[in-house]
Amino acid sequence: MSTVFNILALVVMFAVVVVLIRGLANMLRGGSGNTSNKLMQMRVLLQFIALVLILLGAYAAGRF
């Protein structure tokens, strides 16, 4: 079961990187501040989900 949490955590961490790069690209080209704000909110949400999945994976593995 912990393997499932680890794989999901990796997928979410990859999504965090994608959203971060999109936010940086938006900022560098002078994009909308509203878009930057939405991307930042999405990044924070994805980071929270990744953290929860990592903790659940550690709990399922008996390390917590």
C-alpha positions in Angstrom: 0.0 0.0 0.0 2.8 2.4 0.7 4.0 1.9 -2.9 0.8 3.3 -4.1 1.2 6.4 -1.9 4.8 6.8 -3.1 3.8 6.6 -6.8 1.0 9.1 -6.2 3.3 11.4 -4.3 5.8 11.3 -7.2 3.0 12.2 -9.7 1.9 15.1 -7.6 5.4 16.3 -7.1 5.9 16.3 -10.9 2.7 18.3 -11.2 4.1 20.8 -8.8 7.2 21.2 -11.0 5.0 21.7 -14.1 2.8 24.3 -12.4 5.9 26.1 -11.0 7.5 26.2 -14.5 4.2 27.5 -16.0 4.1 30.2 -13.3 7.7 31.3 -14.0 7.0 31.4 -17.7 3.9 33.5 -17.1 5.9 35.9 -14.9 8.8 36.2 -17.4 6.6 37.0 -20.3 4.6 39.6 -18.3 1.4 37.6 -18.2 -1.6 38.3 -16.2 -1.3 38.7 -12.4 -4.5 36.8 -12.0 -3.1 33.8 -13.8 0.1 34.0 -11.7 -2.1 34.0 -8.5 -4.1 31.0 -9.7 -1.0 29.1 -10.5 0.5 29.9 -7.1 -2.7 28.7 -5.4 -2.6 25.5 -7.4 1.1 24.9 -6.6 0.4 25.3 -2.8 -2.5 22.9 -3.1 -0.4 20.4 -4.9 2.4 20.7 -2.4 -0.1 20.0 0.4 -1.4 17.0 -1.4 2.1 15.7 -1.9 2.9 16.2 1.7 -0.2 14.3 2.8 0.6 11.4 0.5 4.2 11.2 1.7 3.0 11.1 5.3 0.4 8.5 4.5 3.0 6.4 2.7 5.3 6.6 5.7 2.4 5.6 8.0 1.5 2.7 5.8 5.1 1.5 5.7 5.2 1.6 9.5 7.8 4.3 9.7 5.6 6.8 11.5 
